[in-house]
């Protein structure tokens, strides 16, 4: 059985960093908007960079392992 750490971390970070679901950086009228369910190309790019950065930190730098 493989390591489930990257899968679970990726799923949680995907939900957290979905633009417009919990927060949106940058927002349409403000720098940060919460629960507006709207996106823009810039916010998708920013959230993609945040997702990638946190995935690298958790999987490579910290080395989170779940399973055997």
N, CA, C and O atoms as a Tripos MOL2 file, in Angstrom:
@<TRIPOS>MOLECULE
protein
  272   271    68     0     0
PROTEIN
NO_CHARGES

@<TRIPOS>ATOM
      1 N           0.8540   -1.1790    0.0000 N.3       1 UNK1
      2 CA          0.0000    0.0000    0.0000 C.3       1 UNK1
      3 C           0.8930    1.2320    0.0000 C.2       1 UNK1
      4 O           1.9130    1.2740    0.6880 O.2       1 UNK1
      5 N           0.5040    2.2190   -0.7680 N.am      2 UNK2
      6 CA          1.3030    3.4270   -0.8910 C.3       2 UNK2
      7 C           1.0740    4.4210    0.2260 C.2       2 UNK2
      8 O           0.3550    4.1590    1.1900 O.2       2 UNK2
      9 N           1.7030    5.5570    0.0670 N.am      3 UNK3
     10 CA          1.6040    6.6320    1.0330 C.3       3 UNK3
     11 C           0.3940    7.5130    0.7030 C.2       3 UNK3
     12 O           0.2850    8.0160   -0.4150 O.2       3 UNK3
     13 N          -0.5120    7.7020    1.6650 N.am      4 UNK4
     14 CA         -1.7240    8.4850    1.4470 C.3       4 UNK4
     15 C          -1.5610    9.9480    1.8240 C.2       4 UNK4
     16 O          -2.4950   10.7260    1.6310 O.2       4 UNK4
     17 N          -0.4210   10.3510    2.3500 N.am      5 UNK5
     18 CA         -0.1980   11.7300    2.7740 C.3       5 UNK5
     19 C          -0.3990   12.7490    1.6630 C.2       5 UNK5
     20 O          -1.1680   13.6940    1.8440 O.2       5 UNK5
     21 N           0.2710   12.5920    0.5080 N.am      6 UNK6
     22 CA          0.0980   13.5710   -0.5710 C.3       6 UNK6
     23 C          -1.3390   13.6500   -1.0950 C.2       6 UNK6
     24 O          -1.7950   14.7240   -1.4880 O.2       6 UNK6
     25 N          -2.0390   12.5410   -1.1040 N.am      7 UNK7
     26 CA         -3.4220   12.5340   -1.6080 C.3       7 UNK7
     27 C          -4.3310   13.3350   -0.6840 C.2       7 UNK7
     28 O          -5.1060   14.1760   -1.1400 O.2       7 UNK7
     29 N          -4.2330   13.0730    0.6110 N.am      8 UNK8
     30 CA         -5.0990   13.7660    1.5780 C.3       8 UNK8
     31 C          -4.7380   15.2430    1.6640 C.2       8 UNK8
     32 O          -5.6280   16.0920    1.7220 O.2       8 UNK8
     33 N          -3.4590   15.5610    1.6730 N.am      9 UNK9
     34 CA         -3.0390   16.9640    1.7180 C.3       9 UNK9
     35 C          -3.4760   17.6930    0.4590 C.2       9 UNK9
     36 O          -3.9360   18.8320    0.5350 O.2       9 UNK9
     37 N          -3.3410   17.0590   -0.6980 N.am     10 UNK10
     38 CA         -3.7950   17.6750   -1.9470 C.3      10 UNK10
     39 C          -5.2880   17.9360   -1.9610 C.2      10 UNK10
     40 O          -5.7290   18.9800   -2.4410 O.2      10 UNK10
     41 N          -6.0770   16.9970   -1.4390 N.am     11 UNK11
     42 CA         -7.5230   17.1710   -1.3880 C.3      11 UNK11
     43 C          -7.9120   18.3280   -0.4730 C.2      11 UNK11
     44 O          -8.7400   19.1630   -0.8390 O.2      11 UNK11
     45 N          -7.3190   18.3770    0.7090 N.am     12 UNK12
     46 CA         -7.6390   19.4510    1.6580 C.3      12 UNK12
     47 C          -7.2120   20.8100    1.1130 C.2      12 UNK12
     48 O          -7.9680   21.7770    1.2000 O.2      12 UNK12
     49 N          -6.0140   20.8910    0.5560 N.am     13 UNK13
     50 CA         -5.5530   22.1640   -0.0010 C.3      13 UNK13
     51 C          -6.3730   22.5820   -1.2140 C.2      13 UNK13
     52 O          -6.5870   23.7760   -1.4250 O.2      13 UNK13
     53 N          -6.8380   21.6230   -2.0180 N.am     14 UNK14
     54 CA         -7.6740   21.9600   -3.1660 C.3      14 UNK14
     55 C          -8.9760   22.6250   -2.7130 C.2      14 UNK14
     56 O          -9.4160   23.6080   -3.3090 O.2      14 UNK14
     57 N          -9.5820   22.0910   -1.6700 N.am     15 UNK15
     58 CA        -10.8220   22.6840   -1.1540 C.3      15 UNK15
     59 C         -10.5490   24.0520   -0.5460 C.2      15 UNK15
     60 O         -11.3080   24.9940   -0.7750 O.2      15 UNK15
     61 N          -9.4740   24.1720    0.2240 N.am     16 UNK16
     62 CA         -9.1640   25.4440    0.8770 C.3      16 UNK16
     63 C          -8.8290   26.5220   -0.1420 C.2      16 UNK16
     64 O          -9.2750   27.6620   -0.0040 O.2      16 UNK16
     65 N          -8.0520   26.1800   -1.1610 N.am     17 UNK17
     66 CA         -7.5840   27.1770   -2.1180 C.3      17 UNK17
     67 C          -8.4180   27.2680   -3.3860 C.2      17 UNK17
     68 O          -7.9480   27.8380   -4.3710 O.2      17 UNK17
     69 N          -9.6320   26.7350   -3.4090 N.am     18 UNK18
     70 CA        -10.5200   26.9410   -4.5470 C.3      18 UNK18
     71 C         -10.9740   28.3950   -4.5410 C.2      18 UNK18
     72 O         -11.6040   28.8340   -3.5790 O.2      18 UNK18
     73 N         -10.6680   29.1560   -5.5960 N.am     19 UNK19
     74 CA        -10.9830   30.5860   -5.5730 C.3      19 UNK19
     75 C         -12.4840   30.8340   -5.4770 C.2      19 UNK19
     76 O         -13.2680   30.2870   -6.2530 O.2      19 UNK19
     77 N         -12.8680   31.6600   -4.5230 N.am     20 UNK20
     78 CA        -14.2610   32.0280   -4.3480 C.3      20 UNK20
     79 C         -15.0300   31.1450   -3.3910 C.2      20 UNK20
     80 O         -16.1160   31.5320   -2.9590 O.2      20 UNK20
     81 N         -14.5170   29.9720   -3.0380 N.am     21 UNK21
     82 CA        -15.2460   29.0860   -2.1380 C.3      21 UNK21
     83 C         -15.1580   29.5850   -0.7060 C.2      21 UNK21
     84 O         -16.1870   29.8990   -0.1080 O.2      21 UNK21
     85 N         -13.9680   29.6660   -0.1410 N.am     22 UNK22
     86 CA        -13.7920   30.2120    1.2070 C.3      22 UNK22
     87 C         -13.3400   31.6600    1.1590 C.2      22 UNK22
     88 O         -13.8510   32.5000    1.9000 O.2      22 UNK22
     89 N         -12.3840   31.9520    0.2890 N.am     23 UNK23
     90 CA        -11.8960   33.3190    0.1180 C.3      23 UNK23
     91 C         -11.3850   33.4770   -1.3000 C.2      23 UNK23
     92 O         -11.1450   32.4960   -2.0040 O.2      23 UNK23
     93 N         -11.2210   34.7280   -1.7090 N.am     24 UNK24
     94 CA        -10.6890   35.0160   -3.0390 C.3      24 UNK24
     95 C          -9.6400   36.1050   -2.9130 C.2      24 UNK24
     96 O          -9.8880   37.1650   -2.3390 O.2      24 UNK24
     97 N          -8.4760   35.8290   -3.4530 N.am     25 UNK25
     98 CA         -7.3530   36.7580   -3.4220 C.3      25 UNK25
     99 C          -6.9040   37.0300   -4.8360 C.2      25 UNK25
    100 O          -6.5070   36.0350   -5.4420 O.2      25 UNK25
    101 N          -6.8880   38.1260   -5.4550 N.am     26 UNK26
    102 CA         -7.5380   39.3710   -5.0810 C.3      26 UNK26
    103 C          -9.0210   39.3210   -5.4220 C.2      26 UNK26
    104 O          -9.4250   38.6410   -6.3660 O.2      26 UNK26
    105 N          -9.8150   40.0300   -4.6650 N.am     27 UNK27
    106 CA        -11.2560   40.0830   -4.9120 C.3      27 UNK27
    107 C         -11.5850   41.0510   -6.0250 C.2      27 UNK27
    108 O         -10.7000   41.6910   -6.5920 O.2      27 UNK27
    109 N         -12.8620   41.1540   -6.3320 N.am     28 UNK28
    110 CA        -13.2800   42.0720   -7.4080 C.3      28 UNK28
    111 C         -13.1850   43.5300   -6.9720 C.2      28 UNK28
    112 O         -12.7310   44.3770   -7.7410 O.2      28 UNK28
    113 N         -13.6140   43.8330   -5.7350 N.am     29 UNK29
    114 CA        -13.5840   45.2100   -5.2690 C.3      29 UNK29
    115 C         -12.6300   45.4470   -4.1210 C.2      29 UNK29
    116 O         -12.2770   46.5910   -3.8330 O.2      29 UNK29
    117 N         -12.2120   44.3920   -3.4650 N.am     30 UNK30
    118 CA        -11.3140   44.4830   -2.3150 C.3      30 UNK30
    119 C         -10.1540   43.5170   -2.4930 C.2      30 UNK30
    120 O         -10.2120   42.6180   -3.3320 O.2      30 UNK30
    121 N          -9.0980   43.7020   -1.7020 N.am     31 UNK31
    122 CA         -7.9680   42.7670   -1.8390 C.3      31 UNK31
    123 C          -8.3310   41.3190   -1.4900 C.2      31 UNK31
    124 O          -7.8430   40.3860   -2.1280 O.2      31 UNK31
    125 N          -9.1870   41.1320   -0.4790 N.am     32 UNK32
    126 CA         -9.6220   39.7910   -0.0800 C.3      32 UNK32
    127 C         -11.1310   39.8120    0.0860 C.2      32 UNK32
    128 O         -11.6680   40.6820    0.7720 O.2      32 UNK32
    129 N         -11.8160   38.8640   -0.5330 N.am     33 UNK33
    130 CA        -13.2640   38.7040   -0.3640 C.3      33 UNK33
    131 C         -13.5390   37.2950    0.1200 C.2      33 UNK33
    132 O         -12.8160   36.3610   -0.2260 O.2      33 UNK33
    133 N         -14.5850   37.1390    0.9210 N.am     34 UNK34
    134 CA        -14.9110   35.8430    1.5070 C.3      34 UNK34
    135 C         -16.2470   35.3430    0.9740 C.2      34 UNK34
    136 O         -17.2230   36.0910    0.9310 O.2      34 UNK34
    137 N         -16.2870   34.0800    0.5710 N.am     35 UNK35
    138 CA        -17.4890   33.3490    0.1460 C.3      35 UNK35
    139 C         -18.2930   34.0940   -0.9000 C.2      35 UNK35
    140 O         -19.5020   34.2590   -0.7390 O.2      35 UNK35
    141 N         -17.6480   34.5530   -1.9800 N.am     36 UNK36
    142 CA        -18.4000   35.2650   -3.0150 C.3      36 UNK36
    143 C         -18.7330   34.3880   -4.2180 C.2      36 UNK36
    144 O         -19.5420   34.7890   -5.0540 O.2      36 UNK36
    145 N         -18.1260   33.1900   -4.3310 N.am     37 UNK37
    146 CA        -18.3970   32.2180   -5.3970 C.3      37 UNK37
    147 C         -18.1820   32.7900   -6.7930 C.2      37 UNK37
    148 O         -18.8510   32.3760   -7.7400 O.2      37 UNK37
    149 N         -17.2500   33.7420   -6.9310 N.am     38 UNK38
    150 CA        -16.8920   34.2890   -8.2370 C.3      38 UNK38
    151 C         -15.3760   34.2270   -8.3700 C.2      38 UNK38
    152 O         -14.6540   34.2870   -7.3750 O.2      38 UNK38
    153 N         -14.9030   34.1070   -9.6020 N.am     39 UNK39
    154 CA        -13.4580   34.0440   -9.8230 C.3      39 UNK39
    155 C         -13.0590   34.9620  -10.9560 C.2      39 UNK39
    156 O         -13.9020   35.4490  -11.7100 O.2      39 UNK39
    157 N         -11.7760   35.1900  -11.0650 N.am     40 UNK40
    158 CA        -11.1940   35.8970  -12.1950 C.3      40 UNK40
    159 C          -9.9030   35.1790  -12.5560 C.2      40 UNK40
    160 O          -9.4300   34.3210  -11.8110 O.2      40 UNK40
    161 N          -9.3500   35.5270  -13.6780 N.am     41 UNK41
    162 CA         -8.1100   34.8750  -14.1030 C.3      41 UNK41
    163 C          -6.9590   35.1340  -13.1510 C.2      41 UNK41
    164 O          -6.1450   34.2470  -12.8930 O.2      41 UNK41
    165 N          -6.8930   36.3490  -12.6290 N.am     42 UNK42
    166 CA         -5.8270   36.6940  -11.6920 C.3      42 UNK42
    167 C          -5.9680   35.9060  -10.3990 C.2      42 UNK42
    168 O          -4.9740   35.4140   -9.8640 O.2      42 UNK42
    169 N          -7.1950   35.7770   -9.8870 N.am     43 UNK43
    170 CA         -7.3770   35.0380   -8.6300 C.3      43 UNK43
    171 C          -7.1010   33.5390   -8.8230 C.2      43 UNK43
    172 O          -6.5980   32.8850   -7.9100 O.2      43 UNK43
    173 N          -7.4210   32.9960   -9.9870 N.am     44 UNK44
    174 CA         -7.1000   31.5930  -10.2620 C.3      44 UNK44
    175 C          -5.5920   31.3980  -10.2610 C.2      44 UNK44
    176 O          -5.0990   30.4100   -9.7170 O.2      44 UNK44
    177 N          -4.8520   32.3230  -10.8620 N.am     45 UNK45
    178 CA         -3.3960   32.2390  -10.8850 C.3      45 UNK45
    179 C          -2.8000   32.3480   -9.4860 C.2      45 UNK45
    180 O          -1.8990   31.5850   -9.1400 O.2      45 UNK45
    181 N          -3.2940   33.2930   -8.6700 N.am     46 UNK46
    182 CA         -2.7910   33.4690   -7.3040 C.3      46 UNK46
    183 C          -3.0740   32.2240   -6.4670 C.2      46 UNK46
    184 O          -2.1980   31.7600   -5.7360 O.2      46 UNK46
    185 N          -4.2790   31.6810   -6.5640 N.am     47 UNK47
    186 CA         -4.6320   30.4890   -5.7980 C.3      47 UNK47
    187 C          -3.8280   29.2690   -6.2700 C.2      47 UNK47
    188 O          -3.5040   28.3960   -5.4640 O.2      47 UNK47
    189 N          -3.5060   29.2050   -7.5560 N.am     48 UNK48
    190 CA         -2.6660   28.1250   -8.0810 C.3      48 UNK48
    191 C          -1.2710   28.2020   -7.4800 C.2      48 UNK48
    192 O          -0.7100   27.1780   -7.0870 O.2      48 UNK48
    193 N          -0.7040   29.4020   -7.4030 N.am     49 UNK49
    194 CA          0.6130   29.5650   -6.7870 C.3      49 UNK49
    195 C           0.5860   29.2080   -5.3020 C.2      49 UNK49
    196 O           1.5180   28.5770   -4.8020 O.2      49 UNK49
    197 N          -0.4730   29.6060   -4.5910 N.am     50 UNK50
    198 CA         -0.5990   29.2550   -3.1780 C.3      50 UNK50
    199 C          -0.7000   27.7450   -2.9970 C.2      50 UNK50
    200 O          -0.0460   27.1780   -2.1220 O.2      50 UNK50
    201 N          -1.5210   27.0910   -3.8240 N.am     51 UNK51
    202 CA         -1.6770   25.6370   -3.7540 C.3      51 UNK51
    203 C          -0.3390   24.9440   -3.9800 C.2      51 UNK51
    204 O           0.0400   24.0600   -3.2120 O.2      51 UNK51
    205 N           0.3740   25.3380   -5.0230 N.am     52 UNK52
    206 CA          1.6620   24.7260   -5.3390 C.3      52 UNK52
    207 C           2.6610   24.9450   -4.2070 C.2      52 UNK52
    208 O           3.3790   24.0210   -3.8260 O.2      52 UNK52
    209 N           2.7090   26.1560   -3.6720 N.am     53 UNK53
    210 CA          3.6390   26.4580   -2.5950 C.3      53 UNK53
    211 C           3.3860   25.6250   -1.3520 C.2      53 UNK53
    212 O           4.3240   25.0910   -0.7600 O.2      53 UNK53
    213 N           2.1270   25.5090   -0.9520 N.am     54 UNK54
    214 CA          1.8100   24.7260    0.2350 C.3      54 UNK54
    215 C           2.0020   23.2240   -0.0060 C.2      54 UNK54
    216 O           2.3940   22.5040    0.9120 O.2      54 UNK54
    217 N           1.7370   22.7460   -1.2070 N.am     55 UNK55
    218 CA          1.9980   21.3320   -1.5150 C.3      55 UNK55
    219 C           3.4890   21.0280   -1.3950 C.2      55 UNK55
    220 O           3.8740   20.0010   -0.8370 O.2      55 UNK55
    221 N           4.3190   21.9160   -1.9150 N.am     56 UNK56
    222 CA          5.7640   21.7220   -1.8230 C.3      56 UNK56
    223 C           6.2120   21.7280   -0.3660 C.2      56 UNK56
    224 O           7.0300   20.9040    0.0430 O.2      56 UNK56
    225 N           5.6750   22.6590    0.4140 N.am     57 UNK57
    226 CA          6.0620   22.7420    1.8260 C.3      57 UNK57
    227 C           5.6710   21.4720    2.5680 C.2      57 UNK57
    228 O           6.4910   20.9020    3.2870 O.2      57 UNK57
    229 N           4.4280   21.0210    2.4040 N.am     58 UNK58
    230 CA          3.9590   19.8710    3.1740 C.3      58 UNK58
    231 C           4.5510   18.5480    2.7070 C.2      58 UNK58
    232 O           4.8620   17.6890    3.5320 O.2      58 UNK58
    233 N           4.7110   18.3690    1.4020 N.am     59 UNK59
    234 CA          5.1360   17.0660    0.8940 C.3      59 UNK59
    235 C           6.6530   16.9380    0.8170 C.2      59 UNK59
    236 O           7.2050   15.9130    1.2170 O.2      59 UNK59
    237 N           7.3280   17.9540    0.3130 N.am     60 UNK60
    238 CA          8.7640   17.8330    0.1300 C.3      60 UNK60
    239 C           9.5300   18.3230    1.3520 C.2      60 UNK60
    240 O          10.3850   17.6040    1.8690 O.2      60 UNK60
    241 N           9.2410   19.5340    1.8230 N.am     61 UNK61
    242 CA         10.0210   20.1130    2.9070 C.3      61 UNK61
    243 C           9.7740   19.4170    4.2330 C.2      61 UNK61
    244 O          10.7220   19.0770    4.9400 O.2      61 UNK61
    245 N           8.4960   19.1980    4.5820 N.am     62 UNK62
    246 CA          8.1650   18.5640    5.8570 C.3      62 UNK62
    247 C           8.1660   17.0460    5.7200 C.2      62 UNK62
    248 O           8.5730   16.3480    6.6490 O.2      62 UNK62
    249 N           7.7290   16.5350    4.6060 N.am     63 UNK63
    250 CA          7.7240   15.0920    4.3700 C.3      63 UNK63
    251 C           6.6180   14.3750    5.1190 C.2      63 UNK63
    252 O           6.8800   13.3980    5.8210 O.2      63 UNK63
    253 N           5.3750   14.8480    4.9790 N.am     64 UNK64
    254 CA          4.2370   14.2460    5.6660 C.3      64 UNK64
    255 C           3.9810   12.8420    5.1080 C.2      64 UNK64
    256 O           3.8760   12.6670    3.8940 O.2      64 UNK64
    257 N           3.8820   11.8620    5.9780 N.am     65 UNK65
    258 CA          3.6280   10.4790    5.5850 C.3      65 UNK65
    259 C           2.4060    9.9550    6.3310 C.2      65 UNK65
    260 O           2.3050   10.0990    7.5500 O.2      65 UNK65
    261 N           1.4840    9.3520    5.5980 N.am     66 UNK66
    262 CA          0.3090    8.7070    6.1980 C.3      66 UNK66
    263 C           0.2440    7.3030    5.6150 C.2      66 UNK66
    264 O           0.1870    7.1390    4.3960 O.2      66 UNK66
    265 N           0.2530    6.3180    6.4530 N.am     67 UNK67
    266 CA          0.2160    4.9270    5.9900 C.3      67 UNK67
    267 C           1.5120    4.2250    6.3280 C.2      67 UNK67
    268 O           2.3010    4.6960    7.1460 O.2      67 UNK67
    269 N           1.7170    3.0890    5.6840 N.am     68 UNK68
    270 CA          2.8990    2.2810    6.0300 C.3      68 UNK68
    271 C           4.0770    2.5650    5.1340 C.2      68 UNK68
    272 O           5.1390    1.9640    5.3010 O.2      68 UNK68
@<TRIPOS>BOND
     1     1     2 1
     2     2     3 1
     3     3     4 2
     4     3     5 am
     5     5     6 1
     6     6     7 1
     7     7     8 2
     8     7     9 am
     9     9    10 1
    10    10    11 1
    11    11    12 2
    12    11    13 am
    13    13    14 1
    14    14    15 1
    15    15    16 2
    16    15    17 am
    17    17    18 1
    18    18    19 1
    19    19    20 2
    20    19    21 am
    21    21    22 1
    22    22    23 1
    23    23    24 2
    24    23    25 am
    25    25    26 1
    26    26    27 1
    27    27    28 2
    28    27    29 am
    29    29    30 1
    30    30    31 1
    31    31    32 2
    32    31    33 am
    33    33    34 1
    34    34    35 1
    35    35    36 2
    36    35    37 am
    37    37    38 1
    38    38    39 1
    39    39    40 2
    40    39    41 am
    41    41    42 1
    42    42    43 1
    43    43    44 2
    44    43    45 am
    45    45    46 1
    46    46    47 1
    47    47    48 2
    48    47    49 am
    49    49    50 1
    50    50    51 1
    51    51    52 2
    52    51    53 am
    53    53    54 1
    54    54    55 1
    55    55    56 2
    56    55    57 am
    57    57    58 1
    58    58    59 1
    59    59    60 2
    60    59    61 am
    61    61    62 1
    62    62    63 1
    63    63    64 2
    64    63    65 am
    65    65    66 1
    66    66    67 1
    67    67    68 2
    68    67    69 am
    69    69    70 1
    70    70    71 1
    71    71    72 2
    72    71    73 am
    73    73    74 1
    74    74    75 1
    75    75    76 2
    76    75    77 am
    77    77    78 1
    78    78    79 1
    79    79    80 2
    80    79    81 am
    81    81    82 1
    82    82    83 1
    83    83    84 2
    84    83    85 am
    85    85    86 1
    86    86    87 1
    87    87    88 2
    88    87    89 am
    89    89    90 1
    90    90    91 1
    91    91    92 2
    92    91    93 am
    93    93    94 1
    94    94    95 1
    95    95    96 2
    96    95    97 am
    97    97    98 1
    98    98    99 1
    99    99   100 2
   100    99   101 am
   101   101   102 1
   102   102   103 1
   103   103   104 2
   104   103   105 am
   105   105   106 1
   106   106   107 1
   107   107   108 2
   108   107   109 am
   109   109   110 1
   110   110   111 1
   111   111   112 2
   112   111   113 am
   113   113   114 1
   114   114   115 1
   115   115   116 2
   116   115   117 am
   117   117   118 1
   118   118   119 1
   119   119   120 2
   120   119   121 am
   121   121   122 1
   122   122   123 1
   123   123   124 2
   124   123   125 am
   125   125   126 1
   126   126   127 1
   127   127   128 2
   128   127   129 am
   129   129   130 1
   130   130   131 1
   131   131   132 2
   132   131   133 am
   133   133   134 1
   134   134   135 1
   135   135   136 2
   136   135   137 am
   137   137   138 1
   138   138   139 1
   139   139   140 2
   140   139   141 am
   141   141   142 1
   142   142   143 1
   143   143   144 2
   144   143   145 am
   145   145   146 1
   146   146   147 1
   147   147   148 2
   148   147   149 am
   149   149   150 1
   150   150   151 1
   151   151   152 2
   152   151   153 am
   153   153   154 1
   154   154   155 1
   155   155   156 2
   156   155   157 am
   157   157   158 1
   158   158   159 1
   159   159   160 2
   160   159   161 am
   161   161   162 1
   162   162   163 1
   163   163   164 2
   164   163   165 am
   165   165   166 1
   166   166   167 1
   167   167   168 2
   168   167   169 am
   169   169   170 1
   170   170   171 1
   171   171   172 2
   172   171   173 am
   173   173   174 1
   174   174   175 1
   175   175   176 2
   176   175   177 am
   177   177   178 1
   178   178   179 1
   179   179   180 2
   180   179   181 am
   181   181   182 1
   182   182   183 1
   183   183   184 2
   184   183   185 am
   185   185   186 1
   186   186   187 1
   187   187   188 2
   188   187   189 am
   189   189   190 1
   190   190   191 1
   191   191   192 2
   192   191   193 am
   193   193   194 1
   194   194   195 1
   195   195   196 2
   196   195   197 am
   197   197   198 1
   198   198   199 1
   199   199   200 2
   200   199   201 am
   201   201   202 1
   202   202   203 1
   203   203   204 2
   204   203   205 am
   205   205   206 1
   206   206   207 1
   207   207   208 2
   208   207   209 am
   209   209   210 1
   210   210   211 1
   211   211   212 2
   212   211   213 am
   213   213   214 1
   214   214   215 1
   215   215   216 2
   216   215   217 am
   217   217   218 1
   218   218   219 1
   219   219   220 2
   220   219   221 am
   221   221   222 1
   222   222   223 1
   223   223   224 2
   224   223   225 am
   225   225   226 1
   226   226   227 1
   227   227   228 2
   228   227   229 am
   229   229   230 1
   230   230   231 1
   231   231   232 2
   232   231   233 am
   233   233   234 1
   234   234   235 1
   235   235   236 2
   236   235   237 am
   237   237   238 1
   238   238   239 1
   239   239   240 2
   240   239   241 am
   241   241   242 1
   242   242   243 1
   243   243   244 2
   244   243   245 am
   245   245   246 1
   246   246   247 1
   247   247   248 2
   248   247   249 am
   249   249   250 1
   250   250   251 1
   251   251   252 2
   252   251   253 am
   253   253   254 1
   254   254   255 1
   255   255   256 2
   256   255   257 am
   257   257   258 1
   258   258   259 1
   259   259   260 2
   260   259   261 am
   261   261   262 1
   262   262   263 1
   263   263   264 2
   264   263   265 am
   265   265   266 1
   266   266   267 1
   267   267   268 2
   268   267   269 am
   269   269   270 1
   270   270   271 1
   271   271   272 2
@<TRIPOS>SUBSTRUCTURE
     1 UNK1         2 RESIDUE 1 A UNK
     2 UNK2         6 RESIDUE 1 A UNK
     3 UNK3        10 RESIDUE 1 A UNK
     4 UNK4        14 RESIDUE 1 A UNK
     5 UNK5        18 RESIDUE 1 A UNK
     6 UNK6        22 RESIDUE 1 A UNK
     7 UNK7        26 RESIDUE 1 A UNK
     8 UNK8        30 RESIDUE 1 A UNK
     9 UNK9        34 RESIDUE 1 A UNK
    10 UNK10       38 RESIDUE 1 A UNK
    11 UNK11       42 RESIDUE 1 A UNK
    12 UNK12       46 RESIDUE 1 A UNK
    13 UNK13       50 RESIDUE 1 A UNK
    14 UNK14       54 RESIDUE 1 A UNK
    15 UNK15       58 RESIDUE 1 A UNK
    16 UNK16       62 RESIDUE 1 A UNK
    17 UNK17       66 RESIDUE 1 A UNK
    18 UNK18       70 RESIDUE 1 A UNK
    19 UNK19       74 RESIDUE 1 A UNK
    20 UNK20       78 RESIDUE 1 A UNK
    21 UNK21       82 RESIDUE 1 A UNK
    22 UNK22       86 RESIDUE 1 A UNK
    23 UNK23       90 RESIDUE 1 A UNK
    24 UNK24       94 RESIDUE 1 A UNK
    25 UNK25       98 RESIDUE 1 A UNK
    26 UNK26      102 RESIDUE 1 A UNK
    27 UNK27      106 RESIDUE 1 A UNK
    28 UNK28      110 RESIDUE 1 A UNK
    29 UNK29      114 RESIDUE 1 A UNK
    30 UNK30      118 RESIDUE 1 A UNK
    31 UNK31      122 RESIDUE 1 A UNK
    32 UNK32      126 RESIDUE 1 A UNK
    33 UNK33      130 RESIDUE 1 A UNK
    34 UNK34      134 RESIDUE 1 A UNK
    35 UNK35      138 RESIDUE 1 A UNK
    36 UNK36      142 RESIDUE 1 A UNK
    37 UNK37      146 RESIDUE 1 A UNK
    38 UNK38      150 RESIDUE 1 A UNK
    39 UNK39      154 RESIDUE 1 A UNK
    40 UNK40      158 RESIDUE 1 A UNK
    41 UNK41      162 RESIDUE 1 A UNK
    42 UNK42      166 RESIDUE 1 A UNK
    43 UNK43      170 RESIDUE 1 A UNK
    44 UNK44      174 RESIDUE 1 A UNK
    45 UNK45      178 RESIDUE 1 A UNK
    46 UNK46      182 RESIDUE 1 A UNK
    47 UNK47      186 RESIDUE 1 A UNK
    48 UNK48      190 RESIDUE 1 A UNK
    49 UNK49      194 RESIDUE 1 A UNK
    50 UNK50      198 RESIDUE 1 A UNK
    51 UNK51      202 RESIDUE 1 A UNK
    52 UNK52      206 RESIDUE 1 A UNK
    53 UNK53      210 RESIDUE 1 A UNK
    54 UNK54      214 RESIDUE 1 A UNK
    55 UNK55      218 RESIDUE 1 A UNK
    56 UNK56      222 RESIDUE 1 A UNK
    57 UNK57      226 RESIDUE 1 A UNK
    58 UNK58      230 RESIDUE 1 A UNK
    59 UNK59      234 RESIDUE 1 A UNK
    60 UNK60      238 RESIDUE 1 A UNK
    61 UNK61      242 RESIDUE 1 A UNK
    62 UNK62      246 RESIDUE 1 A UNK
    63 UNK63      250 RESIDUE 1 A UNK
    64 UNK64      254 RESIDUE 1 A UNK
    65 UNK65      258 RESIDUE 1 A UNK
    66 UNK66      262 RESIDUE 1 A UNK
    67 UNK67      266 RESIDUE 1 A UNK
    68 UNK68      270 RESIDUE 1 A UNK
